[in-house]
Amino acid sequence: MNSGKKVLVVDGSRVVRATLRKHLSETYTVVEESDGESAWQTLMLDTGVCAVISGAHPPRLEACDRLARMRASSKRRLHTLPVLLIVSDVENHENRERDLAAGVADFITKSMSARTILDTLAGVIAHAAAAVHARPILNAEAFAEHLAHAAPNTQASVL
């Protein structure tokens, strides 16, 4: 039943990675990394990864630092790749706001059910795909200029 879509799971804890693999493996191909630098290398080389689930502080490269690298990368696919952060159930609301502002798509808590994790992941993947496909062909200025040249002596309106 695996869709062939790859999800990169990054966490220093083997138990956390194994639990997420168990929850996700029927729907996704799960690629695991135990540290942030290895995860970065996987992201650079594996174009099939459609989302990242990461602990906040894996060894060698923390999640927010890796996210900043992703958004600044010359590889366009990394600019919008959704990143979900694994947080505790009692995570500070201010920390979550900061992480969202940095580009985290959503959060997974360790007490979430498998169904909730799958629904959250599917939602952020769908949102990222829609954002990529919803880019305008012309911005408003370019459209107005195009319209002015197409019919310079004609009145027109567009909804």
matplotlib code that plots the C-alpha trace (Angstrom):
import matplotlib.pyplot as plt

x = [0.0, 3.1, 2.7, 6.4, 6.6, 9.6, 9.6, 12.9, 12.8, 15.7, 16.1, 18.9, 16.7, 16.4, 13.1, 11.6, 12.7, 11.5, 8.1, 7.6, 8.7, 6.1, 3.4, 4.4, 5.7, 2.3, 1.8, 5.3, 8.8, 10.7, 14.3, 16.0, 18.9, 20.2, 22.0, 21.4, 24.4, 23.5, 20.0, 21.3, 23.3, 20.2, 18.2, 20.9, 21.0, 17.6, 15.1, 12.3, 11.9, 8.5, 8.7, 11.0, 10.0, 12.7, 13.5, 14.5, 18.0, 19.5, 23.3, 25.6, 22.9, 19.8, 16.5, 16.1, 19.7, 19.0, 15.7, 17.5, 20.0, 17.0, 15.3, 18.6, 19.6, 20.2, 18.0, 14.4, 12.8, 14.2, 12.6, 9.1, 9.8, 7.6, 9.3, 7.4, 9.0, 8.8, 7.9, 6.8, 3.2, 4.0, 6.1, 6.0, 3.6, 6.2, 8.7, 6.1, 5.3, 9.1, 9.4, 6.4, 7.9, 11.2, 9.3, 8.2, 5.0, 3.5, 4.3, 4.1, 4.0, 5.2, 1.7, -0.1, -1.9, -0.6, -3.8, -3.2, 0.4, -0.6, -3.3, -0.9, 1.8, -0.7, -2.0, 1.3, 2.4, -0.8, -0.5, 3.1, 2.1, -0.7, 1.6, 4.0, 1.3, -0.6, 2.2, 0.8, 2.1, 1.9, 2.1, -0.4, 1.9, 2.9, -0.7, -1.8, 1.1, 0.2, -3.5, -2.5, -0.5, -3.1, -5.9, -4.5, -7.7, -10.2, -11.8, -11.6, -12.1, -11.0, -12.4]
y = [0.0, 2.2, 5.2, 5.4, 8.9, 9.3, 10.9, 11.7, 11.1, 12.7, 12.1, 11.0, 8.5, 5.1, 4.5, 7.7, 6.8, 3.2, 4.4, 6.8, 4.1, 1.8, 4.5, 5.7, 2.7, 1.5, 4.8, 6.2, 5.0, 6.1, 7.2, 7.5, 9.6, 9.8, 13.2, 16.5, 16.5, 13.1, 14.4, 17.4, 15.1, 12.9, 16.1, 17.2, 13.8, 12.3, 14.2, 11.8, 13.2, 14.9, 15.9, 15.9, 15.0, 16.0, 16.2, 19.7, 18.9, 15.9, 15.6, 17.6, 20.0, 21.2, 21.2, 25.1, 25.4, 22.7, 24.4, 27.7, 25.9, 24.4, 27.7, 29.4, 26.5, 26.8, 23.7, 25.1, 21.9, 22.5, 26.0, 24.6, 21.1, 20.7, 20.2, 18.9, 19.2, 16.6, 18.4, 17.4, 17.7, 20.6, 22.6, 26.3, 28.2, 30.9, 28.3, 27.0, 30.5, 31.1, 27.7, 28.5, 31.8, 30.1, 27.8, 24.8, 23.5, 21.7, 19.8, 16.2, 15.3, 12.0, 11.2, 11.6, 8.6, 7.0, 8.3, 11.9, 11.8, 10.4, 13.1, 15.9, 14.7, 14.3, 17.8, 19.5, 17.5, 18.5, 22.1, 22.3, 20.7, 23.1, 26.1, 24.9, 24.5, 27.7, 30.1, 32.9, 33.0, 36.8, 39.1, 42.0, 44.5, 42.3, 41.4, 45.1, 45.8, 42.9, 43.9, 47.5, 46.4, 43.8, 46.3, 49.9, 51.7, 49.3, 49.3, 46.0, 44.5, 41.3, 39.5]
z = [0.0, 0.1, -2.3, -3.1, -1.6, 0.6, 4.0, 5.7, 9.5, 11.5, 15.2, 17.5, 19.2, 17.5, 19.3, 17.9, 14.4, 14.7, 16.0, 13.1, 10.6, 12.1, 11.8, 8.3, 6.4, 5.0, 3.3, 2.7, 2.1, 5.2, 5.0, 8.5, 9.6, 13.1, 12.7, 11.0, 8.7, 7.3, 6.8, 4.9, 2.6, 2.0, 1.1, -1.3, -3.1, -2.8, -5.0, -4.0, -0.4, -0.2, 3.5, 6.6, 10.1, 12.5, 16.2, 17.2, 18.3, 16.4, 16.7, 14.3, 12.8, 14.6, 12.8, 12.6, 11.2, 8.6, 7.7, 7.2, 4.9, 3.0, 2.4, 1.3, -0.9, -4.7, -5.1, -5.6, -4.4, -0.9, -0.7, -0.2, 1.1, 4.2, 7.6, 10.6, 14.0, 16.7, 20.0, 23.5, 24.4, 26.7, 24.2, 24.9, 22.6, 22.0, 20.7, 18.3, 17.0, 16.4, 14.6, 12.4, 11.5, 10.6, 8.1, 10.1, 8.4, 11.5, 14.6, 15.7, 19.3, 20.8, 22.1, 18.7, 17.3, 14.0, 12.2, 13.4, 12.3, 8.9, 8.5, 9.6, 7.2, 4.3, 4.9, 4.8, 1.7, -0.1, 1.0, -0.3, -3.6, -4.1, -3.3, -6.0, -8.6, -7.7, -8.7, -11.0, -14.6, -14.6, -11.6, -11.5, -13.1, -15.9, -16.6, -16.7, -19.1, -21.3, -21.3, -22.3, -25.2, -26.4, -26.6, -26.3, -27.5, -25.9, -22.5, -20.7, -17.3, -15.7, -12.7]

ax = plt.figure().add_subplot(projection="3d")
ax.plot(x, y, z, "-o")
ax.set_aspect("equal")
plt.show()
